Each structure stands twice: as structure tokens, then as C-alpha cells.
Amino acid sequence: MKSMTGYGKCVTVEENRTLTVEMKSVNNRYLEINCRIPKALAPYEDVAKRTIKKYLSRGSVDVFFTYESSQDKHIEVDEVMAKAYVDVAQKLGEKFLINNDLSTSDLMRMSGVIGEKADEENADEIHAIVEKTVEGAVKALDAMRTVEGKTATDDLARIVDNIEGALIKAETRAPLVVAEYREKLRTRICEALGEIEIDEARLINEVAFFADKADINEEMSRLHSHIAQFRSAFTSNAPQGRNLDFVSQEMGREINTMGSKSNDGELTALVIYMKNELEKIKEQIRNVE
């Protein structure tokens, strides 16, 4: 089980290129990849995203690229633009009877006349370096998410143990509630009727009605099942965040039903404790992939 929080970095240096990829991730319901990529690498953004998706299934991931290339560069001259400037200078001189002193240096400073251009880079080589560097960074990120996931797993296991411990206490307490209710009811009836004999059949019916209304055996059994299912996720290599979210909702449903049926102070206290522990689980699994 993995966390959705992590950081990874990879630097690749090949010949005259250096590519640095850094990525960080936080929790998100789905996988969302945001790339901050330079213009020179823009055509390869999909390559980066496909590579990341091989390793991650959930989380908001920010990816930062730093690219340096020392490709051979040369100066390009826009002769059409240069001729246009020369023609305009000549026309202005003739029209206003002034000396045309346009020099070569002046012309070179004119906008758009000269520019620097690098040799076109090999697309296959760029593709390979992007894929390689992104994969290195996402592996480092994934390793950190695995470590964080181990911490989350240990915490969740501890909380589930607490809930199960409270559930076992509830199982011990539940049968006593009906017996105590029967004795309390008998005592109250005796106090109210005095010497009049108690109708045992009606007393039994009343106790049976209470027992049926307060019966939480089914809820306790299902909660045990959900706890076992929750624990099974700890050893799975597949993403478990959504599964744990669903199971925790089912656990909450059983605990709430137990609370609504409870007519006993001790059982109510145990239910409240389980609810509090379940809230800790829900908070923790928000960051589980």
C-alpha cells in the first residue's frame, strides 16, 4: 500500500544535453499530471505523461523540466527584411534630400534582420532522454510513496486493532444488557404492583420485544467481516485507496446502527469510541493511493 505524497528527481546528461526532471505529488481522488515543460520539449509532454501513468494511479503530480542543450548554433540573415530596410532608407534620403548614412552595423541592429538558430535536434534522441529521465524521477517518487505508505499502513493497522478491541468488548457486553433489562423491569413492576402477582407471560413478551429491538449481533458480525476485509488490503500490491474508502463507509454504517439500537451506557461509550477511531481512519486513507 502506498501513499500519494512524495518527491522524485532525476538528472540525465548525454553528450551536449542535460535534462533535469523533478516531480512532487499530493493526494487527489484521480491521477492528475501537471507538466511545467520548456517550449523545446513541448512535443514530448505526452511521452512524459504516459511514462508516469505506468507507475502511478492516483494523486496530483507536478512535474518540472529543466533542459539545457549546447547544439551548434549559427546566424541567419533575413535578406528580404534587410533589403526592405535599405530601400526605405534610400527613399527617405531622396524624398527629404538628406544623406543616406545607413551602415552595415545599423542594418544588423534592425529588428528581424539577423537571428540565432540552433541546428535541429534529433527527435528520437529527445524522445529517449525525456522518457529515461521521467522514468528515473517517477521511480524515485514511487519509492518515497512506498515508504510513506508503510507508515500509513502501520497507523491504520493500529487504529483497526483499536476498533476490533472495542467490538470484542461490545460482544461481551451485549448479552448482559437484555438480562439486566429483565431484572430492572421486574423490579419496577414489583414496586408498582406491590403484592399483585406479575404476569410472567407479558413480562417475557416485553423482554423479548426489547431483546429483538436491541439485538446488534448481525451488525457486530458484519463489522468483523469489514475489519478482515480492511486488513487484507495491507498486503495487496494493487492501489487500495478507493477500496479502503468504501470499506470504511460500510464500517461506519454498522457502527452507527449499533449506536441507534444501543440502550446501554457502556455500549454507547464503546460505539462513540469506535466512531472516533473510524474518523482517524478516514483522514488517513485520504492520502492512500
C-alpha positions in Angstrom: 0.0 0.0 0.0 1.4 3.4 -1.0 0.9 7.0 0.0 0.0 9.7 -2.6 2.6 12.1 -1.2 6.2 12.0 -2.4 9.1 13.7 -4.3 11.4 12.4 -7.0 14.3 13.8 -9.1 16.4 12.6 -12.0 19.2 14.2 -14.0 20.4 12.9 -17.3 23.5 14.2 -19.1 24.1 12.9 -22.6 26.6 14.4 -25.0 25.5 18.1 -25.3 22.2 17.8 -23.5 21.3 18.0 -19.8 17.7 17.3 -18.7 16.5 17.6 -15.1 13.1 16.3 -14.1 11.6 16.9 -10.6 8.2 15.8 -9.5 6.1 16.0 -6.4 2.7 14.5 -5.7 -0.1 15.1 -3.2 -3.4 13.3 -2.6 -6.1 13.5 -5.2 -9.1 11.4 -6.0 -7.8 10.7 -9.5 -4.5 10.9 -11.3 -3.8 14.5 -12.4 -0.5 15.3 -14.1 0.6 19.0 -14.5 3.8 19.5 -16.5 5.9 22.6 -16.5 7.8 22.0 -19.6 10.0 24.2 -21.8 9.0 25.0 -25.4 11.7 22.9 -26.8 10.3 19.8 -25.1 6.6 20.6 -25.6 6.1 17.9 -28.3 7.2 15.3 -25.8 4.7 16.1 -22.9 2.6 13.1 -23.8 5.7 10.9 -23.6 6.2 12.1 -20.0 2.6 11.6 -19.0 2.4 8.0 -20.4 5.6 7.1 -18.6 4.2 8.5 -15.3 1.0 6.6 -15.7 2.9 3.3 -15.8 3.8 3.8 -12.1 1.0 6.0 -10.6 -2.7 5.6 -10.5 -3.8 8.4 -8.1 -2.6 11.7 -6.9 -2.0 15.3 -8.2 1.5 15.3 -9.7 3.5 18.4 -10.6 6.4 17.8 -13.0 9.2 20.4 -13.6 11.6 20.1 -16.5 14.9 22.0 -16.9 16.6 21.5 -20.2 20.0 22.7 -21.5 21.4 22.0 -24.9 24.6 23.1 -26.5 23.7 22.4 -30.0 25.8 24.1 -32.7 24.3 27.5 -33.5 24.6 29.9 -36.4 23.5 33.3 -37.5 20.7 33.6 -40.0 20.1 36.7 -42.2 16.7 37.6 -43.4 17.7 39.2 -46.7 14.2 40.2 -47.6 13.9 42.2 -44.4 17.3 43.7 -44.8 16.5 44.8 -48.4 13.3 46.4 -47.2 15.2 48.5 -44.7 17.8 49.5 -47.3 15.0 50.5 -49.8 13.2 52.6 -47.1 16.4 54.4 -46.1 17.1 55.2 -49.8 13.6 56.5 -50.4 13.7 58.7 -47.3 17.1 60.2 -48.3 15.8 61.0 -51.8 12.5 62.4 -50.6 13.8 64.7 -47.9 17.2 65.4 -49.6 19.2 64.1 -46.8 22.3 61.9 -46.8 21.6 58.2 -46.6 24.1 57.1 -44.0 22.7 53.6 -43.3 25.6 51.4 -42.5 26.0 47.6 -42.3 26.2 47.9 -38.5 23.0 49.9 -38.4 21.3 47.3 -40.6 22.4 44.4 -38.4 20.7 46.1 -35.4 17.4 46.4 -37.2 14.7 44.1 -35.8 14.3 40.8 -37.7 17.3 41.2 -39.9 19.6 38.7 -38.1 18.8 35.9 -35.6 20.4 33.0 -33.9 19.3 29.5 -34.8 20.4 26.1 -33.4 20.7 23.1 -35.6 17.6 21.0 -35.5 17.7 18.3 -32.8 17.2 14.6 -33.4 13.6 13.8 -32.3 14.4 10.2 -31.5 17.2 11.2 -29.2 15.0 13.8 -27.4 12.2 11.3 -27.0 14.6 8.8 -25.4 16.2 11.3 -23.0 12.7 12.5 -21.9 11.4 9.0 -21.3 14.5 7.9 -19.5 14.7 11.0 -17.2 11.0 11.0 -16.4 11.1 7.3 -15.6 14.0 7.9 -13.2 12.2 10.7 -11.4 8.9 8.8 -11.1 10.7 5.7 -9.8 12.2 7.9 -7.1 8.8 9.4 -6.3 7.2 6.0 -6.2 9.9 4.7 -3.8 9.1 7.6 -1.4 5.4 6.9 -1.7 6.1 3.3 -0.8 7.9 4.4 2.4 5.2 6.8 3.3 2.6 4.1 2.6 4.3 1.7 5.1 3.9 4.4 7.8 0.2 4.8 6.9 -0.3 1.1 6.9 1.1 0.8 10.4 -1.1 3.6 11.6 -4.2 2.1 10.0 -3.4 -1.3 11.4 -3.2 0.2 14.9 -6.5 2.0 14.6 -8.3 -1.1 13.2 -7.0 -3.0 16.2 -8.5 -0.4 18.5 -11.9 -0.7 16.8 -11.7 -4.5 16.9 -10.8 -4.4 20.6 -13.9 -2.2 21.3 -16.0 -4.5 19.2 -15.0 -7.5 21.3 -15.9 -5.7 24.4 -19.3 -4.9 22.9 -19.8 -8.6 22.1 -19.2 -9.4 25.7 -21.5 -6.6 27.0 -24.4 -7.1 24.6 -25.9 -10.4 26.1 -25.8 -8.8 29.6 -27.9 -5.9 28.5 -31.1 -8.0 28.0 -30.6 -9.8 31.3 -30.2 -6.5 33.2 -33.2 -5.0 31.4 -35.3 -8.1 32.5 -34.3 -7.7 36.2 -34.8 -3.9 36.2 -38.2 -4.3 34.5 -39.2 -6.9 37.1 -38.1 -4.7 39.9 -40.1 -1.7 38.6 -43.2 -3.8 38.1 -43.0 -5.3 41.6 -42.6 -1.8 43.1 -45.6 -0.6 41.1 -47.9 -3.6 41.7 -46.9 -4.3 45.3 -48.5 -7.7 46.3 -50.1 -8.3 43.0 -48.6 -11.2 41.1 -46.6 -10.4 38.0 -48.0 -11.7 34.7 -44.9 -13.7 33.6 -46.1 -14.1 30.0 -46.4 -10.4 29.5 -43.0 -9.8 31.1 -41.4 -12.4 28.8 -43.1 -10.7 25.8 -41.8 -7.3 26.8 -38.3 -8.6 27.4 -38.4 -10.4 24.0 -39.5 -7.2 22.3 -36.7 -5.3 23.9 -34.1 -8.0 23.0 -35.2 -8.0 19.4 -35.1 -4.2 19.2 -31.6 -4.1 20.9 -30.1 -7.0 19.0 -26.8 -6.0 17.4 -25.4 -9.4 16.7 -25.8 -9.0 12.9 -24.1 -5.6 12.9 -21.2 -6.9 15.0 -20.7 -9.9 12.7 -20.7 -7.7 9.6 -18.3 -5.3 11.3 -15.9 -8.2 12.0 -16.1 -9.1 8.3 -15.4 -5.5 7.2 -12.4 -5.3 9.6 -11.0 -8.5 8.0 -11.5 -7.1 4.5 -9.8 -3.9 5.6 -6.8 -5.7 6.8 -6.5 -7.8 3.7 -5.7 -4.5 1.8 -2.5 -4.1 3.7 -0.7 -6.9 1.9 -2.1 -6.1 -1.6 0.3 -4.6 -4.3 -2.6 -3.0 -6.1 -3.8 0.5 -5.3 -6.2 0.3 -2.3 -7.3 3.8 -1.6 -10.8 3.6 -3.1 -11.4 0.2 -1.7 -10.4 1.3 1.8 -12.7 4.3 1.5 -15.6 2.1 0.6 -14.9 -0.4 3.4 -14.6 2.4 5.9 -18.0 3.7 4.9 -19.5 0.2 5.4 -17.8 0.0 8.8 -19.4 3.4 9.7 -22.8 2.1 8.7 -22.6 -0.9 11.0 -21.3 1.2 13.9 -24.0 3.8 13.5 -26.7 1.1 13.5 -25.2 -0.4 16.7 -25.4 3.1 18.3 -29.0 3.6 17.2 -30.0 0.2 18.8 -28.0 0.7 21.9 -30.0 1.3 25.1 -27.0 0.8 27.4 -24.5 3.4 28.6 -21.4 1.1 28.3 -22.3 0.0 24.7 -22.9 3.6 23.8 -19.5 4.6 25.1 -17.9 1.8 23.0 -19.8 2.9 19.9 -18.6 6.5 20.4 -15.0 5.3 20.7 -15.3 3.2 17.5 -16.7 6.3 15.7 -13.8 8.4 16.8 -11.3 5.8 15.7 -13.1 5.4 12.3 -12.7 9.2 11.7 -9.0 8.8 12.1 -9.1 6.0 9.5 -11.0 8.2 7.1 -8.5 11.0 7.5 -5.5 8.7 6.9 -6.9 6.9 3.8 -7.4 10.3 2.0 -3.6 10.0 1.3 -3.6 6.3 0.3 -3.1 5.6 -3.4 
